[in-house]
Amino acid sequence: MISVQPDSPLARRLVSSLYVEAMLLSDEARSYFDGYGRADRAAMDAVERVYLSCESLKVTTRLMHIIAWLLVQRGLLNGDTPDALPMRLGHADHSDPAGLIGLPAAARAIIRSSLDLYRRVGLLDADLNGKPDVTALSPALALQQSLASAF
């Protein structure tokens, strides 16, 4: 894995491109969950609709954490934010791959895209902060830690 220096041109390009991707994905998610996905939702039974609603909240939470983190990074790179303001990427719950099977293809694509973007931003966060996040590298370890904290 390549290490990214916090003030390097590579860090600027990564933060900028991830920000654009996050904004596009958030617009796509909003359009689907609040717009054209309504027809898909109407064809689902009550339990599936609740599951889809939970997944849409997870997508929104992931994207909010991603966008907030990227905005802080942009501020740090531009000198607009004091260096004393360290910020790590916030925790967002994972989605159960088995539960996604019954969802419409468009919803699954958005959910998977948000998971992938969250994972990539998490890796960049760990790299920039010099603290590798093993849960970002291992979904199994993340699940174990989630279960351990629940009990």
Secondary structure, DSSP 8 states (H G I E B T S, - for coil): -----TTSHHHHHHHHHHHHHHHHHHHHHHHIIIIITHHHHHTS-HHHHHHHHHHHHHHHHHHHHHHHHHHHHHHHHHT-S-TT------------HHHHTTS-HHHHHHHHHHHHHHHHHHHHHHHHTT---HHHH-HHHHHHHHHHHH-
